[in-house]
Amino acid sequence: MKNKDIIIGIVTGIITTIIGSILYLTFFSKFDLATSFKQVMRFNSFNKLVNLGALLNLAAFYFFLHKDQEQRAKGVLITTIILAFVFLIQKLF
């Protein structure tokens, strides 16, 4: 049960990052979603977009903590740390 909850938290972290990125493009871009995504890829801003999308992980993290589901919150935190580490490595190299 413990590992299952951590995996659910990891999947939730990935999904909320994707949703957050889509919401950011939807609300803060003048163009439609497909054109906005093409612009992000053209200007090599994908890392910035995903980092902004990962802000939604805070809501998922605190939701799981509020519901006393610490293992799921740990999964969301693991996802956020992995994303930060991957983008740090990519930025350095």
C-alpha positions in Angstrom: 0.0 0.0 0.0 2.9 2.4 0.8 4.6 2.0 -2.6 1.2 2.3 -4.4 0.5 5.6 -2.7 4.0 6.9 -3.7 3.4 5.9 -7.3 0.0 7.6 -7.3 1.7 10.7 -6.0 4.4 10.6 -8.7 1.7 10.2 -11.4 -0.3 13.0 -9.9 2.9 15.2 -10.0 3.4 14.5 -13.6 -0.2 15.1 -14.6 -0.4 18.4 -12.6 2.8 19.6 -14.3 1.3 18.9 -17.7 -2.0 20.5 -16.7 -0.2 23.5 -15.3 1.9 24.0 -18.4 -1.3 23.8 -20.6 -3.1 26.3 -18.3 -0.1 28.7 -18.5 -0.1 28.6 -22.3 -3.9 29.0 -22.4 -4.1 32.0 -20.1 -0.9 33.9 -20.9 -0.6 33.5 -24.6 -2.2 35.5 -27.4 -2.2 32.4 -29.7 -4.0 29.1 -29.6 -2.5 26.2 -27.8 -0.7 24.5 -30.8 0.8 27.8 -32.0 1.9 28.7 -28.4 3.6 25.3 -28.0 5.4 25.7 -31.4 6.6 29.1 -30.2 7.9 27.6 -26.9 9.8 24.9 -28.8 11.1 27.4 -31.4 12.6 29.7 -28.7 13.9 26.8 -26.5 11.7 27.8 -23.6 10.4 24.4 -22.8 12.2 24.2 -19.5 10.7 27.5 -18.4 7.2 26.3 -19.4 7.5 23.0 -17.5 8.9 24.8 -14.4 6.0 27.2 -14.4 3.7 24.3 -14.9 5.3 22.5 -11.9 4.0 25.3 -9.6 0.6 23.4 -9.7 2.4 20.6 -7.9 2.2 22.8 -4.8 -1.5 22.6 -4.8 -1.4 18.8 -5.1 1.2 18.5 -2.4 -0.8 20.6 0.1 -4.0 18.8 -0.9 -2.5 15.4 0.0 -1.0 16.8 3.2 -4.4 18.2 4.2 -6.0 14.8 3.6 -3.3 13.1 5.7 -2.0 11.2 2.7 1.7 11.8 3.4 2.9 9.0 1.0 1.1 10.6 -1.9 2.5 14.0 -1.0 5.9 12.4 -0.9 5.4 11.1 -4.5 4.5 14.6 -5.7 7.6 16.0 -4.0 9.7 13.3 -5.6 8.4 14.3 -9.0 9.1 18.0 -8.4 12.7 17.2 -7.2 13.4 15.0 -10.2 12.1 17.8 -12.6 14.3 20.3 -10.8 17.3 18.0 -11.0 16.8 17.2 -14.7 16.5 20.9 -15.6 19.5 21.8 -13.5 21.6 19.2 -15.2 20.4 20.3 -18.6 21.1 23.9 -17.8 24.7 23.1 -16.7 25.5 21.0 -19.8 
